[in-house]
Each structure stands twice: as structure tokens, then as C-alpha cells.
Amino acid sequence: MKKNLEIVIERYLYTVQTSIGKMFLEYDSTYITDPPTPIKLQFGYTLEDTIRPDNIKVYAETGLPGGLVCKVRLYESSRHGKTIIFYTEDDGVTIKWGPLSWTYVLAHGGNTHIDTAACILVARNVINDDRIQGSLKDELRKFIEKKIDIEGYTVTARFVNLTQTGTKSREIIYKINFVTVWNLIKKYILRKKL
């Protein structure tokens, strides 16, 4: 029987610059019983760039689309060290979704959207709507490495966009948009005076 592990990233909080989610690891823990015993383990929290509508991508500022299912393999990056990479294409580094593509999408440490460049940050804690803390990159790599190399699992990932609930996040977005508009108005007025 083929052993499969699926990394499920369920995004639940969306702001102008980020998407916050939970990372789950879903797999069968033992193949002794019939059927195997399913496990769904919440591994940590994720922070990605904002999720945009289909067919819209801003380079290094757009998270992977909801509904995407892709492959996962071990990867070693000169910048982030030993980690994992997400891909759909045979080159092992490219994700294609319709006319859009991403390359070198890794899971690594970081705190805000500035650290992502379309990668998935994974951590222990959510600090606020735009920040996570306590990198779990090394723990994730060790877990996935054990599942692939020792236990013989095939690893995939699935990205899910849940409906956002609550008003706190929307209030923050409105404040950010108001501040952005106000700053643009001030710049325009200053230019007119010069």
C-alpha cells in the first residue's frame, strides 16, 4: 500500500499584504491495521503573501492560489538551508496554475510578508494579523525528511482558502487603506504647492 502524507495549509485571515493560516499534516500513522489509522496533526501557523483572485499575480507579493495541489520534496537552499520545496512541474522547482507560475516556493522561517517572496513561512505563534513568530522550518524539514527517507511516504500539499470571520481584521484593512489614501492625498497636495 502506498504511503501518502499531505501538508494542508488552511488560510483563515486575509489582509492587504498577508494571509495567515494553519498547517496540518495528514497521513496514516500505521499500516498494520486495516484500514490504516488516519492522523491530522496541526503542525503550526503559516504566513504568506496576500492571496489574489485567479489570474492576478504581483511578483514576490502573491501567495499560491487556493485549490492548488502540488508535490513536495526535500530541498537545500543557499539562503535558508535545509527545507522543503513545493512544485507541480517536472523541473522540481516550478508551480504552474493556469497562465501563472511561481518558482522556488519554499517553507522557511520569517515573521512578516517582507520575508516571504511567495514562500510559506511556518511558525509556532501568530502575533497579530501581519506577523508570526517562532520558526518551525527545521522541525518541518526533519519531520518530512523522516517520512520520505525512512518511512517511504510520498508528500503533497494542498492550499485551502477558508472564509474569513470576525471584524477585527477588516477594521485593520480599512485603517491601512485610509492611511494609504491619506498619505497619497498629502503627497499630491505637496506636489501642487511646489
N, C-alpha and C positions, 0 to 999 in steps of 0.2 A: 504494500500500500504506500502511495506517495505521501510524504510528509510536507505539509504546507504551513507557512506562517504568514499572516497578513498584518502589516502595520496599517492601522486605521487612524487617520487624522480627521477628527470631527471639529470643524471650526464653529464657534458659537458666538463670537464677539467681533464686530467689524467696526473699524474706524477709518478715517480718511487715509491713514498711512499703514495700518496694520490689520492683521487678522489673528485672533487668539483662538487656540483650540486645545483639545486634549488628545494625547497619543495613546492608543490602545494597541496591545499586541494580542492577536487572536490566533490560537493554534490548538492542536490536540496534544495533550500532555503525555499520554501513553497510548501505545498501540497494542497493549496486551488485552484490553477489554474490547468487546465488540458491541456497539460502536465505540470508537475512541472517546476519551473524556475531553470535552471542549473547555478551553481556558480563554477568558477575556480579562487581560490584565491592564489596568491603567498604568502606563509607564511614566508619564509626566505631562507637561504642558508644552505647547508649541506657539511660536510667534513667527508669522510670515508677513511678507508684503501684502498690501491690500488686495483683495480678490476683485477682479473687474468682470464686467459682462463678457460673454463669449465673443471671440474675435477682436478683443481690445487688449493690447499689451503695451506697457511702457517698460522699456529696457531696464532691468535690475530693480524695478519697482512694482512688479506684478506677481502675485502668488500663483501657484498652479491651480488650474480650474477644478471646481467641484465636479465629481463624477469620474475624474481621471483614475484609471487603474494602471499601474506600471510595475516594472520589475525593480528589484533592489539587489545590489551586490556590495561586497566589501571594496573599499577604496582608500588609497593613501594620497593625501593632498600635501603639497609642499607648504601650504599656509596653515591648514587645520589638522594635519597629522592623520592618524588612522581614524577613519569614519566610514560612513556608507554613502552610496550614491543611488539616485533614482533615475530610471531611464525606460524608454519604450523601444528604442531603435537598436539595431544590431551593433552599432559602434560602442554601445555600453555607456554613453555619456549624454545622449540627446533624448529629450522628451518632445514628441510631436502631438499636437492637439489641433486638428483642422489645419488652418493655414499658419498657426503659431508654433514656435518651437523655443525650447529652453535648453541650455547646455550646462553641464557640471552642477546640477542641483544636489547639494549635499545636506546631510544633517550635521549640524555643528553647534558650538556654543556661541553665545552672544546675548545681548539684552534688549535691543530695540531694532526698528526697521533699518537703521543705518548699517547694522551688522548682517543683514540678510542677503541682499542682491539676488532675490528669488529663491534662496536656500531656506531650509526649515531649521529654525533654532529650537532646541529642545532643552527644557529646564525643569527644576523641581517646583518653582513658585511663580505665581503671577503677582506682580507688584501692583500694577494698575492696567488700564486699557491699552497702554503702549509699551509696557516693559515687563520682561520676565527675568528671573534671576536663579542662579544655581545650576550651571551647565550639567546636563546628563549625557553629553556626547560620548565620553569614554565608556560609561556604563552601557549605553545603547550599542556601541560597537562591540564590546565584549559579549553581550547577550546574543547579538546577531551572529557574531563570529562562531560562538559555540554551537548555535543552532545549525549553521551551514556546514562548518568544518567537522564537527564531532558527531552531531546527531543527524546530519543528512537532509535538512529541511531546504525547501525552495522558498524564497522570500519575495513577496509582492507588497505593494502599498496601494491603499485606496483613500481618496480625498473626498470628504463629505462636507457640504455646506449646510449647517443647521440654520433654522430661523433664529434670528437674534431676539432676545426677550429683554424686558426692562427698559427704562428710560434714561438711566444714568449715562450710558454710552452715547445716546442720541443727543443729550444735553451737551456733552463734551464736544461732539462733532459740530453742533450748532455754534458753540463758543469759538471753536477753531475757525469755522467758516466766517463768523462775524469778525474775528480779529484779522483774518486774512483780507477780507474785503475792506475793513477799516484801514489797514496798512496800505493797501493799493490806492485807496482814495487819498490818503495823506501824501503818498509819493506823487500822484497826479497833481495835487494842489501845489506841492513844492516845485514841480517842473514848470507849472504855469507861471509861478512867481519869478523864476529865473529867466 
